[in-house]
Amino acid sequence: MSFPPATEAKKLTPQDAAAKQRAGVPLLDLREAHETVLGAAQGAILLPWSTWAERTPPGDYPQGAMLICATGRRSERAAIALSTLTAGPWPGPWYCVQGGFSAWRSAQLPWQRDPQLQDAEYARYSRQLILPGFGLAGQLQLKRARVLLVGAGGLGSPALLYLAAAGVGKITVADGDRVELSNLHRQVAHSSLTLGEWKAHSAGFMATALNPEVQVDTLIEPVTATNAQALVAEHDIVVDGSDNFATRYLLNEACVRQQKPLVYGAVHRFEGQISLFAPHLGGPCYRCLHPEAPSAAEAPNCAEAGVLGVVPGLMGLLQATEAIKHLTGLGKTLLGRLLLVDCANMHFRELKLARDPECMSCGSRADSARPLEIETSGLCPYTEPRPIAAEPR
């Protein structure tokens, strides 16, 4: 929207504006809807300036009105523009509130916001609450969400910390290993002070310290055929930070049967890959990508092959991003796509994935009565893309 040359706008202090509002003069909030999540002046009418076609006020304000925005700059420019409308049904006067809503709130004048979040939550999540397409609805979806994180190692550490920081309501961390010194160059949810402790407890303590608003439950045992389906059923999404193919196939099978999405991530030396598997949403499952597991000789773990510490950090962060996107409906997930990352050359490549109609987990060969134990010791040839081992904890 273009504006005429600047002239003096009619300005009101927040206190004077509140007095005029009580006398019946309308107060129009020019901010976009996502900007008002953190609060608005009580009784203000939301009319985003971007919706005012040709500087014509939506609605009937023959006697003018007061304009308020975030800091006062937008409303001042709008008041100047509207003051040029000396003819027609909206001659004014048009006032702008000095300092905008920020000054209104500082003056302790009446204001309001949605009570579904506490004051501390509004402060903690303020930077993402004001994001277009996320807002209060996205934050409440995260608050209600339940995430199962399997593995608190190189992938699970960053995934856990960012899921907790974002405000996921409940996170269950399952890991049966203890913290070792060789873990600390990549597993950032632990420290030298927690050497020898259970990883689930160490990581859970760090996540809770980061965000006490989040419930973090810890399970100091591996996910097995005995507990996998019950664990998956209790959660909305599963983030796989495991370190072995047996667990990956087990989680995949449980997620397929419980119709829960699985966020997959893996690393090898300087490389990583990530995807979202969810056959019930029209995408493939992990077994569609890798029908069989390679042997340990074909896919060495990072204790044998090595890994650059930041690589699992990046992939775990991307896993948290995919989980948040799925839970809030934000953007486009990696469903049906495999993202390959080469950190040595900082190269990203994407492959399209399709469901295998004869997949043993989600296709015509699937058998829901088949035991969840998955045989993973047999040799198999590599296929494109080459399977890469998740880093061990």
Order of alpha helices (4+ residues) and beta strands (2+ residues): beta-alpha-beta-beta-beta-beta-alpha-beta-alpha-beta-alpha-alpha-alpha-beta-alpha-beta-alpha-beta-alpha-beta-alpha-beta-beta-alpha-alpha-alpha-beta-beta
